[in-house]
């Protein structure tokens, strides 16, 4: 790794009277940096979904081809998230985030000048690779700057960033198309979001800091006297990436349960989100403005739920994240049934909002649990592994498999898979809930 991107070294501790003030300043700055930065990632990720009607009408791409394009992004992003997460454990987090966003924006500019299937496919692979530099270092920032008893609230705030980024992209594209016209849809869908992402990348680069120790502050658990329920190793930062992966991640059964639950959660998320434009226009008869509103509602509805759930998981459930996950999955299953069977524009729009509101709850809390279940020096690798499963298996099947199913047997097969995924996700989340309760009791007895 380039020296400029390496983890910032610890510096001498600041005087005691300065610590509280500087902690407050840097925590606000770092949270702002990852919030705005990760929203920027979604400006140059979700915009591709809004291009699918134009890819079909202007370039003649079939549903299976569009599914393969989405799958290319999903597979590359999942693999990249794992490897980039592993690298991020040794990286300067803010710089890592900013560089990834900048490179993703440059790739999106390339989309604006591409029309062939092969070239778009190749660019999506590059975009997926650079997109993997976003989430893992953001999770590391959360682990480094916020302790367990406050992490749910702060993670809930950060988690809304991708809903805001994913939610505002449709209005941004709509305004840009109004200015440039549909004849120049590439500018509205790809170029404008890329310019905004570049500006955000520059902001992130100068906003936050790497770790508290790198600016003369004590570790967050020491500062707040709030320690995670995990094995602690003072020499953890000296371990190799391989040692971190095999000792603290792959041997943890709860991380595997999180990975499997994440597969089914992501299948539902992208099985709905990726196909909203085509399904609503082809089957439900929605207009362009109606499906743009439904697409945005899927993301916007998750904002209040993320904030509320983060607070509830900290205050009411005392760091136990799984009950809220299971409750939310029941609501997702019911919302999916309405989305499938209803013919009312209003009811379908509400159902999409409900699915968006609730599907991000287990996704958010699975990511938060990945932070809770391992030491801080293994957070990036763990988040990367859960992301690998989510995108390599969940998003991939939601992108490629759904396209082939729709072409061969219609949309009913897609919705059956969505409902089965809801049940399977609930099963693995329940196994985590039962197992973690036993583990915590055992840790308390041995303390």
C-alpha positions as CSV (number, residue, x, y, z in Angstrom):
1,X,0.0,0.0,0.0
2,X,1.2,3.5,-0.8
3,X,2.7,5.3,2.2
4,X,0.2,8.1,1.9
5,X,-2.7,5.6,2.3
6,X,-1.2,3.8,5.3
7,X,-2.8,4.0,8.7
8,X,-1.8,7.2,10.5
9,X,0.7,6.5,13.4
10,X,-0.1,7.4,17.0
11,X,1.3,10.7,18.3
12,X,2.0,11.8,21.9
13,X,-1.1,12.2,24.1
14,X,-2.6,15.6,24.4
15,X,-2.8,17.3,27.8
16,X,-5.7,16.0,29.9
17,X,-7.6,19.3,29.8
18,X,-7.8,19.3,26.0
19,X,-9.0,15.7,25.5
20,X,-12.7,16.2,25.9
21,X,-12.9,19.3,23.7
22,X,-10.8,17.8,20.9
23,X,-12.7,14.5,21.0
24,X,-15.9,16.4,20.4
25,X,-14.5,18.4,17.5
26,X,-12.9,15.4,15.8
27,X,-15.9,13.1,16.3
28,X,-18.2,15.6,14.6
29,X,-15.7,16.1,11.7
30,X,-15.2,12.4,11.2
31,X,-18.9,11.5,11.3
32,X,-19.6,14.4,8.9
33,X,-16.9,13.1,6.6
34,X,-18.1,9.5,6.3
35,X,-21.7,10.7,6.2
36,X,-21.3,13.0,3.2
37,X,-18.7,10.7,1.6
38,X,-20.8,7.6,1.6
39,X,-23.8,9.5,0.3
40,X,-21.5,10.5,-2.5
41,X,-20.8,6.8,-3.3
42,X,-24.5,6.2,-4.0
43,X,-24.7,9.1,-6.4
44,X,-22.3,7.1,-8.7
45,X,-23.8,3.7,-7.9
46,X,-27.6,3.9,-7.9
47,X,-27.6,6.2,-11.0
48,X,-26.9,3.1,-13.1
49,X,-30.3,1.6,-12.2
50,X,-32.0,4.8,-13.5
51,X,-30.3,4.2,-16.8
52,X,-31.9,0.8,-17.4
53,X,-35.0,2.1,-19.3
54,X,-32.7,4.0,-21.6
55,X,-30.4,1.1,-22.1
56,X,-33.4,-0.9,-23.2
57,X,-35.1,1.7,-25.4
58,X,-32.0,3.4,-26.9
59,X,-29.5,0.6,-27.1
60,X,-31.9,-2.4,-27.3
61,X,-30.5,-4.2,-24.2
62,X,-32.7,-7.1,-23.1
63,X,-33.7,-7.8,-19.5
64,X,-31.1,-10.6,-19.2
65,X,-28.4,-8.3,-20.6
66,X,-29.4,-5.6,-18.0
67,X,-29.3,-8.3,-15.4
68,X,-25.8,-9.4,-16.4
69,X,-24.6,-5.8,-16.2
70,X,-26.0,-5.4,-12.7
71,X,-24.5,-8.7,-11.8
72,X,-21.0,-7.6,-13.0
73,X,-21.2,-4.7,-10.7
74,X,-22.5,-6.9,-7.8
75,X,-19.9,-9.6,-8.1
76,X,-17.0,-7.1,-8.5
77,X,-18.3,-4.9,-5.6
78,X,-18.7,-7.9,-3.3
79,X,-15.2,-9.2,-4.0
80,X,-13.7,-5.7,-3.8
81,X,-15.5,-5.0,-0.5
82,X,-13.8,-8.1,1.0
83,X,-10.3,-7.3,-0.2
84,X,-10.6,-3.5,0.3
85,X,-12.0,-4.2,3.8
86,X,-9.0,-6.3,4.6
87,X,-6.7,-3.5,3.3
88,X,-8.7,-0.8,5.1
89,X,-7.8,-2.3,8.5
90,X,-4.2,-1.1,7.8
91,X,-5.2,2.1,5.9
92,X,-5.8,5.8,6.6
93,X,-9.6,5.6,6.5
94,X,-10.5,9.1,5.3
95,X,-8.0,9.1,2.5
96,X,-9.1,5.6,1.5
97,X,-12.7,6.7,1.3
98,X,-12.0,9.8,-0.7
99,X,-9.8,8.1,-3.3
100,X,-12.3,5.4,-3.9
101,X,-15.1,7.9,-4.5
102,X,-12.9,10.0,-6.9
103,X,-12.0,6.9,-9.0
104,X,-15.7,5.8,-9.1
105,X,-16.7,9.3,-10.3
106,X,-14.1,9.1,-13.1
107,X,-15.5,5.7,-14.2
108,X,-19.0,7.2,-14.3
109,X,-17.9,9.9,-16.6
110,X,-16.8,7.0,-18.9
111,X,-20.4,5.7,-18.8
112,X,-21.6,8.9,-20.3
113,X,-19.6,8.3,-23.5
114,X,-20.3,4.5,-23.8
115,X,-23.0,2.7,-25.8
116,X,-21.7,-0.9,-26.3
117,X,-22.6,-3.7,-24.0
118,X,-18.9,-4.8,-23.7
119,X,-17.6,-1.4,-22.8
120,X,-20.3,-0.7,-20.2
121,X,-19.7,-4.2,-18.7
122,X,-16.0,-3.4,-18.3
123,X,-16.7,0.0,-16.8
124,X,-19.1,-1.6,-14.3
125,X,-16.4,-4.0,-13.2
126,X,-14.1,-1.0,-12.5
127,X,-16.9,0.9,-10.7
128,X,-17.6,-2.1,-8.5
129,X,-13.9,-2.3,-7.6
130,X,-13.7,1.3,-6.5
131,X,-17.1,1.2,-4.8
132,X,-15.6,-1.4,-2.5
133,X,-13.4,1.3,-0.9
134,X,-16.4,3.0,0.7
135,X,-18.3,0.9,3.4
136,X,-15.4,-0.9,5.2
137,X,-13.4,2.1,6.2
138,X,-16.6,3.9,7.2
139,X,-17.3,1.1,9.6
140,X,-13.7,1.3,10.9
141,X,-14.2,5.0,11.6
142,X,-17.4,4.2,13.6
143,X,-15.5,1.5,15.6
144,X,-12.6,3.9,16.3
145,X,-14.5,7.0,17.3
146,X,-17.7,5.7,18.9
147,X,-18.1,3.1,21.7
148,X,-20.6,0.2,21.9
149,X,-23.2,1.9,24.0
150,X,-23.5,4.9,21.6
151,X,-22.7,3.1,18.4
152,X,-26.2,2.2,17.5
153,X,-27.3,5.9,17.4
154,X,-24.2,7.1,15.6
155,X,-24.3,4.2,13.2
156,X,-28.0,4.9,12.5
157,X,-27.1,8.5,11.6
158,X,-24.3,7.3,9.3
159,X,-26.5,4.6,7.8
160,X,-29.0,7.2,6.5
161,X,-26.2,8.6,4.3
162,X,-26.7,5.9,1.6
163,X,-30.5,6.4,1.8
164,X,-30.0,10.1,1.2
165,X,-27.5,9.4,-1.6
166,X,-29.7,6.8,-3.1
167,X,-32.8,8.9,-2.5
168,X,-31.6,12.2,-4.0
169,X,-30.1,10.6,-7.1
170,X,-33.5,10.2,-8.8
171,X,-34.4,13.9,-8.3
172,X,-30.9,15.0,-9.4
173,X,-31.2,12.9,-12.5
174,X,-34.8,14.2,-13.1
175,X,-33.7,17.8,-12.8
176,X,-30.7,17.2,-15.1
177,X,-32.9,15.5,-17.7
178,X,-35.2,18.5,-17.5
179,X,-32.2,20.8,-18.3
180,X,-30.5,18.7,-20.9
181,X,-33.5,16.8,-22.3
182,X,-33.8,13.0,-22.8
183,X,-31.8,13.2,-26.0
184,X,-28.8,13.8,-23.8
185,X,-29.8,11.4,-21.0
186,X,-26.2,10.3,-20.5
187,X,-25.3,13.7,-19.2
188,X,-28.2,13.7,-16.7
189,X,-27.7,10.1,-15.5
190,X,-23.9,9.9,-15.4
191,X,-22.0,13.2,-15.9
192,X,-23.8,15.4,-13.4
193,X,-23.6,12.8,-10.5
194,X,-19.9,12.3,-11.3
195,X,-19.2,16.0,-10.9
196,X,-21.0,16.1,-7.6
197,X,-19.1,13.0,-6.4
198,X,-15.7,14.6,-7.2
199,X,-16.6,17.7,-5.1
200,X,-17.6,15.4,-2.3
201,X,-14.4,13.4,-2.5
202,X,-12.3,16.6,-2.1
203,X,-14.4,17.5,1.0
204,X,-13.9,14.1,2.6
205,X,-10.1,14.3,1.9
206,X,-9.8,17.4,4.1
207,X,-12.6,16.7,6.6
208,X,-11.8,14.0,9.1
209,X,-8.9,12.2,10.9
210,X,-7.9,8.6,10.9
211,X,-7.9,7.4,14.6
212,X,-8.1,9.1,17.9
213,X,-4.6,8.0,18.7
214,X,-3.3,9.7,15.5
215,X,-4.3,13.1,16.9
216,X,-3.1,12.6,20.5
217,X,-6.4,11.2,22.0
218,X,-6.9,8.0,23.9
219,X,-8.8,5.0,22.3
220,X,-12.5,5.5,22.4
221,X,-13.2,2.5,24.8
222,X,-10.7,3.9,27.3
223,X,-12.1,7.4,27.0
224,X,-15.7,6.4,27.6
225,X,-14.9,3.3,29.8
226,X,-17.1,1.3,27.4
227,X,-15.6,-2.0,26.1
228,X,-16.9,-4.4,23.5
229,X,-17.8,-8.0,24.5
230,X,-15.0,-9.5,22.5
231,X,-11.6,-10.9,23.0
232,X,-9.1,-8.0,23.4
233,X,-5.5,-8.1,22.1
234,X,-3.3,-5.1,22.8
235,X,-1.0,-6.3,20.0
236,X,-3.8,-6.6,17.4
237,X,-2.6,-3.7,15.2
238,X,0.7,-5.6,14.8
239,X,-1.0,-8.7,13.4
240,X,-0.8,-9.4,9.7
241,X,-3.9,-9.2,7.5
242,X,-3.9,-13.0,7.2
243,X,-3.7,-13.5,11.0
244,X,-6.6,-11.1,11.5
245,X,-8.7,-12.9,8.9
246,X,-8.2,-16.4,10.1
247,X,-8.0,-15.9,13.9
248,X,-10.6,-13.2,14.5
249,X,-13.1,-13.5,11.6
250,X,-13.3,-16.9,9.9
251,X,-13.3,-18.8,13.3
252,X,-16.2,-16.7,14.6
253,X,-19.5,-18.7,13.9
254,X,-21.7,-15.6,14.4
255,X,-19.9,-13.8,11.6
256,X,-20.9,-16.7,9.3
257,X,-24.5,-16.5,10.4
258,X,-24.4,-12.7,9.7
259,X,-23.0,-13.5,6.2
260,X,-25.7,-15.9,5.4
261,X,-28.5,-13.7,6.7
262,X,-27.0,-10.8,4.7
263,X,-27.3,-12.9,1.5
264,X,-31.1,-13.1,1.8
265,X,-31.5,-9.5,3.0
266,X,-29.6,-8.2,0.0
267,X,-31.5,-10.4,-2.4
268,X,-34.7,-8.7,-1.2
269,X,-33.1,-5.3,-1.3
270,X,-31.8,-5.5,-4.8
271,X,-34.5,-7.9,-6.0
272,X,-36.9,-4.9,-5.4
273,X,-34.6,-1.9,-6.0
274,X,-32.8,-3.0,-9.2
275,X,-36.1,-3.9,-10.9
276,X,-38.4,-1.1,-9.8
277,X,-38.2,0.9,-13.1
278,X,-38.8,-2.0,-15.4
279,X,-41.4,-3.8,-13.2
280,X,-43.4,-0.7,-12.6
281,X,-43.4,0.4,-16.2
282,X,-43.9,-3.0,-17.9
283,X,-46.3,-4.6,-15.4
284,X,-48.0,-1.9,-13.3
285,X,-48.2,0.8,-15.9
286,X,-46.4,3.5,-14.0
287,X,-45.2,6.7,-15.8
288,X,-41.6,7.9,-15.6
289,X,-42.4,10.4,-12.9
290,X,-44.3,7.8,-10.9
291,X,-41.5,5.2,-10.9
292,X,-38.9,7.9,-10.1
293,X,-41.0,8.8,-7.1
294,X,-41.3,5.1,-6.1
295,X,-37.5,4.6,-6.5
296,X,-36.8,7.6,-4.3
297,X,-39.4,6.5,-1.7
298,X,-37.6,3.2,-1.3
299,X,-34.5,5.0,-0.1
300,X,-36.1,7.9,1.7
301,X,-38.4,5.7,3.8
302,X,-35.3,4.1,5.4
303,X,-34.1,7.3,7.0
304,X,-36.5,7.5,9.9
305,X,-36.3,3.8,10.5
306,X,-32.5,3.8,10.7
307,X,-32.4,6.7,13.2
308,X,-35.1,5.1,15.3
309,X,-33.7,1.6,15.2
310,X,-30.2,2.8,16.1
311,X,-31.6,4.5,19.2
312,X,-33.8,1.5,20.2
313,X,-31.0,-1.0,19.8
314,X,-28.8,1.1,22.1
315,X,-31.3,2.3,24.7
316,X,-34.2,-0.3,24.8
317,X,-32.4,-3.5,23.7
318,X,-29.0,-2.6,25.3
319,X,-26.9,-3.5,22.3
320,X,-28.9,-6.6,21.3
321,X,-29.6,-6.0,17.6
322,X,-31.3,-9.1,16.5
323,X,-34.9,-8.7,17.8
324,X,-35.4,-5.6,15.7
325,X,-34.0,-7.4,12.7
326,X,-36.5,-10.2,13.0
327,X,-39.5,-7.9,13.5
328,X,-38.5,-5.9,10.4
329,X,-38.2,-9.0,8.2
330,X,-41.8,-9.9,9.0
331,X,-42.8,-6.4,7.8
332,X,-40.7,-6.8,4.7
333,X,-42.5,-10.1,3.8
334,X,-45.9,-8.4,4.2
335,X,-44.9,-5.4,2.1
336,X,-43.6,-7.7,-0.6
337,X,-46.9,-9.5,-0.9
338,X,-48.7,-6.1,-1.4
339,X,-46.1,-5.0,-3.9
340,X,-46.7,-8.2,-5.9
341,X,-50.5,-8.5,-5.8
342,X,-51.8,-4.9,-5.7
343,X,-52.9,-3.0,-8.8
344,X,-53.3,0.4,-7.0
345,X,-50.6,3.0,-7.7
346,X,-50.9,4.3,-4.1
347,X,-50.8,0.9,-2.5
348,X,-47.8,-0.2,-4.5
349,X,-46.0,3.0,-3.7
350,X,-46.7,2.6,0.0
351,X,-45.6,-1.1,-0.2
352,X,-42.3,-0.1,-1.8
353,X,-41.8,2.5,0.9
354,X,-42.5,-0.1,3.6
355,X,-40.0,-2.5,2.1
356,X,-37.4,0.3,1.8
357,X,-38.1,1.4,5.4
358,X,-37.7,-2.1,6.9
359,X,-35.2,-3.9,4.7
360,X,-32.5,-1.5,5.7
361,X,-33.0,-2.3,9.3
362,X,-31.4,-5.8,9.2
363,X,-28.9,-4.6,6.7
364,X,-27.9,-1.8,9.0
365,X,-27.9,-3.9,12.2
366,X,-26.0,-6.8,10.5
367,X,-23.3,-4.2,9.7
368,X,-23.4,-2.9,13.2
369,X,-23.2,-6.4,14.7
370,X,-20.2,-7.1,12.5
371,X,-18.5,-4.2,14.4
372,X,-19.7,-5.5,17.8
373,X,-18.6,-9.1,17.3
374,X,-14.9,-8.5,16.6
375,X,-12.0,-6.4,17.9
376,X,-11.5,-3.0,16.3
377,X,-8.5,-4.1,14.3
378,X,-10.6,-6.7,12.5
379,X,-13.7,-4.5,11.7
380,X,-12.8,-3.8,8.0
381,X,-12.1,-7.4,7.2
382,X,-15.4,-8.5,8.9
383,X,-17.5,-5.9,7.2
384,X,-15.8,-6.8,3.9
385,X,-16.6,-10.5,4.4
386,X,-20.3,-9.8,5.1
387,X,-20.3,-7.6,2.0
388,X,-18.7,-10.3,-0.1
389,X,-21.5,-12.7,0.7
390,X,-24.2,-10.0,0.3
391,X,-23.1,-8.9,-3.1
392,X,-21.6,-12.1,-4.5
393,X,-24.6,-14.2,-3.7
394,X,-27.5,-11.8,-2.7
395,X,-27.1,-9.0,-5.2
396,X,-25.8,-11.3,-7.9
397,X,-28.9,-13.6,-7.9
398,X,-31.1,-10.5,-7.6
399,X,-29.5,-9.0,-10.7
400,X,-28.7,-11.9,-13.0
401,X,-31.1,-14.7,-11.9
402,X,-34.2,-12.4,-11.7
403,X,-33.5,-11.3,-15.3
404,X,-33.5,-14.8,-16.6
405,X,-36.5,-15.8,-14.5
406,X,-38.6,-12.9,-15.8
407,X,-37.8,-13.8,-19.4
408,X,-38.6,-17.5,-18.9
409,X,-41.6,-17.5,-16.5
410,X,-42.6,-14.0,-15.7
411,X,-42.5,-11.9,-12.5
412,X,-44.2,-14.4,-10.2
413,X,-41.1,-16.5,-9.9
414,X,-39.2,-13.4,-8.8
415,X,-41.7,-12.6,-6.0
416,X,-41.7,-16.2,-4.7
417,X,-37.9,-16.0,-4.4
418,X,-38.2,-12.7,-2.5
419,X,-40.7,-14.2,0.0
420,X,-38.5,-17.3,0.6
421,X,-35.5,-15.0,1.2
422,X,-37.4,-13.2,3.8
423,X,-38.1,-16.5,5.7
424,X,-34.4,-17.6,5.4
425,X,-33.1,-14.3,6.6
426,X,-35.3,-14.5,9.7
427,X,-34.1,-18.0,10.4
428,X,-30.4,-17.0,10.5
429,X,-31.1,-13.9,12.5
430,X,-32.9,-16.0,15.1
431,X,-29.9,-18.4,15.3
432,X,-27.7,-15.4,16.1
433,X,-30.1,-14.2,18.8
434,X,-30.2,-17.5,20.5
435,X,-26.4,-18.1,20.2
436,X,-25.3,-14.7,21.3
437,X,-27.4,-14.8,24.5
438,X,-25.7,-18.0,25.5
439,X,-22.3,-16.6,24.7
440,X,-22.8,-13.4,26.7
441,X,-24.0,-15.4,29.7
442,X,-20.9,-17.6,29.4
443,X,-18.6,-14.5,29.2
444,X,-20.4,-13.0,32.3
445,X,-19.9,-16.2,34.2
446,X,-16.2,-16.3,33.4
447,X,-15.6,-12.6,34.2
